[in-house]
Amino acid sequence: MPPKTALVTLTLGAAYETCWRDVCATNWQAYADKHGFDLIAITDPLDNSPLAQNRHPAWQKCLVLSQDWSATYDRVVWIDADILINVTQSPSIVDDIPVDKVGGVECFATPTPWYVHESLTRKYDYWGQDNAVQNFTGREFHARYGLPDDINDVIQTGVMVLSPHHHRELFEHVYHHYEEKNMNAEMRPLSYELVKAGMVHWIDPRFNASWMNNIALYYPFLWNKPKYAMDVRSRFGRKINRMLGNEPEHDRLRRLCVNAAFINSFFLHFASTVPDMKLADTTLASWRDLYF
């Protein structure tokens, strides 16, 4: 009998809940149905204490395994609410992961170290040195938070395959013993503790592909505004085109890039780029379906 599995996310606040419901819910349900998973979207805080109110809501993923309902599942697949799933091409994410391990993507070495280093270099250049905590290795990633620099692997905690029985205690420990430092919320201490404990089983990086990395490496021109963006007449013309259903060329190109990245992924992680997430056509089954 296959393990009882739930896909779980957290959408706190009306804006996040509406976005997930309108953009992600049907897509995730199709994936859940395909592989026999339940789908659970948490819309109320799991913790309302002062501790919770003074930190990023993402910390509350550390409490998902502590809920009464989670104990009824063999596996809980945590997915951040800003991810879309390539249902046609994605296999079951829980396959071949030992039950005592946390399945996740290594974010400083996959798909290749060059890919990660180059994408980080370009993102830091784009954001500016004053607008990002720069770290090019896992050791730096942990040390910036104040953790020892003895571990170089980092699990990207936006997608994780978990076991309530095996992992609850460690997740609760991280939640209650680390503080918010405005550095990727829970990810740095949670990654450190999981890797240090030898609990991580690395999975195909396509299960947590980064849209921002795709932009940095393959579509950096998307960071540039159209040359006519500041021209009043062009702005007016773009507005009229939208009213008539005519998509401006720059917007059409951006949509095409989003969908090319989607086709090349199992799970595409949009991070804070929700407008781009709305451009994805989750019905695409092949690169042959891409069109300009």
ABEGO torsion letter per residue (X at the ends): XBBBBBBBBBBBEAAAAAAAAAAAAAAAAAAAAAAGBBBBBBABBABABAAAAABBAAAAAAAAAABAAAAABABBBBBBAABBBBAAABBBAABGBBAABBBBBBAAAOABAAAAAAAAAAAAAAAEAAABBBBABAAAAAAAAGBBAABABBBBAABBBBBAAAAAAAAAAAAAABBBAGBGEAAAAAAAAAAAAGABBBBBAAABBBAAAAAAAAAAAAABBBAAAABAAAAAAAAAAAAAGBBBAAAAAAAAAAAAAAAABABBBAEABAAAAAABBAABABAAABBX
